[in-house]
Amino acid sequence: MFHNQGNSCKNGVKQVKTKQRGSAIVIAIFVIMVMALLGVALVKILSSSAESVAYEVIGTRAYATAQTGAQWQLLEVFPHDRNTATACKNNIIAPNLSNVEGLANCRATVSCNDDGVFDGKTYYVITSVGQCAIGGVITSRTVEIEARSL
């Protein structure tokens, strides 16, 4: 009899195992799906982050281009070799940035306006728009400088 009870327990364990068959597959599929969703979310976050960094770099290049154009025009209005300022020119030749590393695909559009003479001093408004086009993305930044003669 003792031997028969062992067999019945053994059969009872087999019955429990057969009832639980397939639950491991369901849990495994669930874990795989959760991991896949986490992986997709991580890839999307990394892609978005890389894209925003690229836009930031192109924007910084456009800002540097606008600054360069404004400084270029300031040098035209206030030359180093003379003590007096010159009038703004109608036809402004923007600096050629094609040889400048990092600004090869950028250009500056500069405008200069004599804002008037007050108390014997001439006031100028210099506006420079830097624009960079890299990989189909066009970014522009504007810098405006107000200056006066001494």
Helices and strands as residue ranges (DSSP letters): H 2-19, H 23-77, E 106-118, E 121-134, E 137-148
